[in-house]
Amino acid sequence: MTIVPLIFTSGLASGINAYAVVLLLGLLGRFGGADSVPPALERTDVLIAAAVLFLLEAVADKIPYVDTVWDAVHTVIRPIAGATVGALIAAASTDPGSLGEVAAGAMGGTTALVSHLVKASLRMAVNTSPEPASNIVVSLAEDISVAGLVTLAIFHPWLAASISAVLLLVGILLVWFAINRIRAFRARRRERRAARAARAAAGRPVAEGAPYRT
């Protein structure tokens, strides 16, 4: 089942930047001699469309809050892209023990969805920073990671899948940590507000004409 690591890695990368995955796989298949790339991704029209959409995402993904809107729109697109790439890889495979198209699509789509949710959550946390430099740095790191993982998956699929699994686990842990920090911050803020309200109520003078209570 040699296509499993490629499907897993391409699914994870699709959750981060689906257009980059399609573009890179198509270029590697057409000009890099990668036999595991489905011929459908090597078509000229697919490469042109993927390149245009990749450039749009490269810009939108580096603008604070625009990236959040972009991620929201792609909550459906990225999992579909991951599922489609996975199914195409399975359909083009000649390995008799490989996954079926449905199973491959499910693996690619599920991995892309989890990866996308992790990416979107972490980018929302990054957007709390008042300066745009952090968005640009994180976006560039994501682009480089996608390019490296997809290229590595073509030539060393199991190594790429292992790295992808570690990155996905780290991302999930970071999201869990960020959620806990946000909850703790909100709880402390509620406590401070309650304390201020209690102090204000304790120091409030009795209104004129109001009955005195002991």
Sequence and secondary structure as in RCSB ss.txt:
>XXXX:A:sequence
MTIVPLIFTSGLASGINAYAVVLLLGLLGRFGGADSVPPALERTDVLIAAAVLFLLEAVADKIPYVDTVWDAVHT
VIRPIAGATVGALIAAASTDPGSLGEVAAGAMGGTTALVSHLVKASLRMAVNTSPEPASNIVVSLAEDISVAGLV
TLAIFHPWLAASISAVLLLVGILLVWFAINRIRAFRARRRERRAARAARAAAGRPVAEGAPYRT
>XXXX:A:secstr
 THHHHHHHHHHHHHHHHHHHHHHHHHHHHHS  TTS GGGGSHHHHHHHHHHHHHHHHHTTSTTHHHHHHHHHH
HHHHHHHHHHHHHHHHH   TTS  HHHHHHHHHHHHHHHHHHHHHHHHHHTTSSSSHHHHHHHHHHHHHHHHHH
HHHHH HHHHHHHHHHHHHHHHHHHHHHHHHHHHHHHHHHHHHHHHHHHHHHT    TT     
